[in-house]
């Protein structure tokens, strides 16, 4: 655990590699069994060429890194875009950076990214958190 409260400029980095089994389990839990996530034969015929992660699975990674490092905060807002796909077997780099502290309301804004091995972002966003 890094700290319980964020500091301006603080950067947290974590790595994670998803497997096809992870995609399948998330599909089962979320009931989102779109074949682009769970059917390699179908996915091979799409513009992606193979199965891709659910976007909310990536969001879950951001939440996990947030709670592991700031267990006393709550998330108020999250904006996300998914410019590139995440494939099974790729080691992804999760990065959260504290870009603004709003001390009177005990809030912080963070920039969030998930980066593929080729340097492209598969997830970009901003998060607003608050502590007691």
C-alpha positions in Angstrom: 0.0 0.0 0.0 1.4 3.4 -1.0 -0.5 5.8 1.3 -4.0 6.4 2.7 -4.4 9.9 1.3 -3.4 11.2 -2.1 -0.7 13.8 -2.6 -0.4 16.2 -5.6 1.7 14.7 -8.4 1.6 11.2 -6.9 1.8 8.5 -9.5 0.8 4.9 -9.0 1.7 2.2 -11.5 0.7 -1.4 -11.6 0.9 -4.2 -14.2 -1.7 -6.8 -15.1 -2.0 -9.5 -17.8 -5.5 -10.8 -18.6 -6.1 -14.3 -20.0 -8.9 -15.6 -22.1 -10.1 -17.3 -19.0 -10.4 -13.9 -17.3 -12.5 -12.6 -20.2 -14.7 -15.7 -19.9 -15.2 -15.3 -16.1 -16.0 -11.6 -16.5 -18.6 -12.5 -19.2 -20.2 -15.0 -16.9 -20.3 -12.5 -13.9 -21.6 -9.6 -16.0 -23.8 -11.6 -18.4 -22.1 -9.8 -21.2 -21.2 -12.8 -23.4 -20.7 -10.8 -26.6 -18.7 -13.2 -28.8 -16.0 -10.4 -29.3 -15.0 -11.2 -25.8 -15.4 -15.0 -25.5 -15.4 -16.6 -28.9 -11.9 -16.6 -30.5 -13.2 -18.0 -33.8 -15.8 -15.3 -34.1 -13.4 -12.6 -32.9 -10.9 -13.6 -35.6 -13.4 -12.5 -38.3 -13.8 -9.0 -36.7 -11.6 -5.9 -37.1 -9.8 -6.8 -33.9 -8.7 -10.2 -35.1 -9.0 -11.8 -31.7 -10.9 -11.5 -28.5 -10.8 -8.3 -26.5 -11.4 -7.3 -22.9 -14.7 -5.9 -21.7 -14.3 -2.1 -21.0 -15.7 -2.5 -17.5 -13.1 -5.1 -16.8 -10.5 -2.4 -17.4 -12.4 -0.1 -15.2 -12.3 -2.8 -12.5 -8.5 -2.7 -12.7 -8.5 1.0 -12.1 -10.8 0.5 -9.1 -8.5 -2.2 -7.7 -5.4 -0.1 -7.9 -7.2 2.8 -6.4 -8.5 0.9 -3.4 -5.2 -0.9 -2.8 -3.4 2.5 -2.5 -6.2 4.7 -1.0 -8.4 2.4 1.0 -10.2 5.2 2.8 -11.4 7.2 -0.3 -14.6 6.9 -2.2 -15.0 7.5 -5.9 -17.4 10.2 -6.9 -16.9 10.4 -10.7 -15.2 8.4 -13.5 -14.9 9.3 -17.2 -13.5 6.7 -19.5 -12.8 6.2 -23.2 -11.4 3.0 -24.8 -9.3 4.1 -27.8 -7.6 0.7 -28.5 -8.5 -2.9 -27.6 -6.9 -4.9 -24.8 -6.0 -8.5 -25.9 -5.5 -11.6 -23.8 -1.9 -12.2 -23.0 -0.8 -8.5 -23.2 0.8 -7.1 -20.1 -1.1 -3.8 -19.4 0.3 -0.9 -17.4 -2.2 0.8 -15.2 -1.3 4.4 -14.2 -3.1 6.8 -11.8 -1.8 10.3 -11.3 -3.1 12.8 -8.8 -3.4 16.0 -10.9 -5.4 18.2 -8.5 -6.1 18.4 -4.8 -9.3 20.2 -3.7 -8.5 20.4 0.0 -11.6 22.3 1.2 -13.9 19.5 0.0 -11.3 16.7 0.6 -11.3 15.7 -3.0 -8.7 14.9 -5.6 -8.7 14.5 -9.4 -6.7 11.8 -11.0 -5.8 11.1 -14.6 -6.0 7.4 -15.4 -4.5 5.4 -18.2 -4.1 1.7 -19.1 -1.3 1.2 -21.7 -0.7 -1.7 -24.0 2.8 -3.2 -24.6 3.0 -1.1 -27.9 2.6 2.1 -25.9 -1.0 2.7 -27.1 -3.7 3.5 -24.5 -6.5 1.0 -24.3 -8.2 3.1 -21.6 -8.0 6.8 -20.7 -9.9 8.8 -18.2 -10.3 11.0 -15.2 -11.4 10.2 -11.7 -12.7 12.3 -8.8 -12.2 10.9 -5.3 -13.1 12.0 -1.8 -11.9 11.1 1.7 -13.3 11.8 5.1 
